[in-house]
Amino acid sequence: MTMDPNGGPATCEPADIILREARIYTMDRAGTVASAIALRNGRIVAVGDADQVDALKGAETEVVSLEGRTVIPGIIDTHAHMEREGLKTLRPSLAAARTIADVLAIISDAARERPPGAWVITMPVGQPPYYFGGPENLAEGRMPNRRELDRAAPDHPVCIAGAFNNWGVPPGYTALNSRALALLGIDRNTEPGLSGVELVRDSETGEPNGVIIERNNRPTVDFALLRGITGFNFPERVTGLQRSMQLYNAVGTTSVYEGHGSSPETIAVYRHLWERDALTVRSRLCVSPTWAGLDEGRKALRDWLAYARGRGIGDEWLRIAGVFIGVGGNAQTAANTRAALPNTGWTGFVEWAHSMEDFRAYAWLCAELDLRLNTIVVDRLEEILTIFEEIDAVIPIRDRRWVIEHVRRIESSHVARIRRLGLHVTTIPVYSLWKNGASLTRSVPDLELYVPHRTFLEEDVIASAGSDNIPFNPFFTIQALVTRRERTTGKCLGPGQCLTPMQALRVMTADAARVSFEEEVKGTIEKGRFADLAVLTDDPCSIDPDRIGDISSVMTIVDGRVVHRSAV
């Protein structure tokens, strides 16, 4: 750029990309809707109409006419579990199977591609992303037994993995053949040793028939009976994350915040791709603790997590900051997951078991050491707010934006307390409203205080939402915020809390940027901001609200670079 004698811009460097003839929801404070945008060197350099933006057209500028398509800031998924999605592509899918014969044919095909003795591990029975019903999806209404699996792959140990119950609802069903049972040391004398787990046995011989049923919400079978079998190695996790980013980009996601905590291996996978300039989703992680007790935890918070203090370490692509400290949990499950490290199965984090008193001690340490605290509150918000207020009276935490996740039921008195403490709220609308709304709200007297995003908006509480990878398309999350429908009855749970599509978009863009202290550089389409945006298949503000969840991205741009482009 050169300057004229009066100090104003006389000429400007040409844009790298110009998008024209669009409906651009900028999400700025004025609610501006523009029709053209120019990008250069990873930043937005102009927003307005074609006449304003075309002045930046140069010989090398790519000019794209969007023919009226909708453009939004890139989606920021604030509870993404992004690393999981690509891992699902690494194993044979049984989604097309409708009979046991179909399952066995898929397993036989997979076995032929592997050397004798190699494990054949498939995805669960049922249809993704939820796998509702498991074996009920098969004509026989049951899982294949060990003998049937033996015939399908006589020279291979076989495991039909059970559904990770966070995807759908318990129970989950695992099935093993005879080779797998022998390698795992499971026989007629084996007892699960785990609550909520059943080894199904032959009614005549008492021998395990190969089927394991898990009725727990949190995984136990993979970390105990199947330890070391159903996990993923480091190269698989790298490939999985690469594929995950492609899939998340394809639905308009350009940033994630993983407040649930990431295990050491998960962070290492992100770092591996970051060092190679291979990230296409801006990633913000916090640390998932691996310690077993308060004494060890004190030392870890003091020493090991020094790099995660304050706003952490990293850059605009990868940043690690803060720590996740859970409340409650099952001690046996937590011990099993620690023993299985570095394998974390589908979770990507380490399970926890903390009493409220332990949580209080950790929260005080986080305040003293300037470690940003992330925690899942579920239905213990009152106790957690009380602890935070005790801390805030001595060590102010307001400007630290501690994160309370999976917020569901609140009391009216909680709203002002959350705002006063400067907490950032994240919710999982699909999980809390659509998928599990019927069961989770049976004892909720006032649904207008359940996942109350409109109240958060009106009361100036910082709040955003995440997909929780169930499913990963953020537009289904937006649909849940708009319609608040429960899946089994279609009932709207708390109609007074329904957001408009524009408000719901803001929850996952401009408001979501605040969770990582980045509201000045992303989340809106304004001059000088990151050139992160998505061109959509449909306009969320004009489509039937019950179809918002079908929206995806025609073109996704991150840092001014096209990372996804479809033929739609």
Buried (B, 14 or more C-beta within 10 A) or exposed (E): EEEEEEEEEEEBEBBBBBBBEBBBBBBBEEEBBBBBBBBBEBBBBBBBEBEBBBBBBEEEBEBBEBEEBBBBBBBBBBBBBBBBBBBBBBBBBBBEBEEBBBBBBBBBEBBEEEEEEBBBBBBBBBBBBBBBBBBEBBEEEBBBBBEBBBEBBBEBBBBBBBBBBBBBBBBBBBBBBBBBBEBBEBEEEBEBEBEBBEBBBBEEEEBBBBBBBBEBEBBBBBBBBBBEBBBBEEEBBBBBBBBBBBBBBBBBBBBBBBBBBBBBBBBBBBBBBBEEEEBBBBBBBBBBBBBEEBEEBBEBBEEBBEEBBEBBEBEEBBBBBBBBBBBBBBEBBBBBBBEBBBBBBBBBBBBBBBEBEBBBBBBBBBBEBBBBBBBBBBBBBEBBBEBBEBBBEEEEBEEBBBBBBBBBBBEEEBBEBBBEBBBBBBBBBBBBBBBBBBEBBEEBEEBBBBBBBBBBBEBEBBBBBBBBBBBBBBBBBBBBBBBBBBBEEEBBBBEEBBBBBBBBBBBBBBBBBBBBBBBEBBBBBBEEBBBBBBBBBBBBBEBEBEEBBBBBBBBBBBBBBBBBBEEE
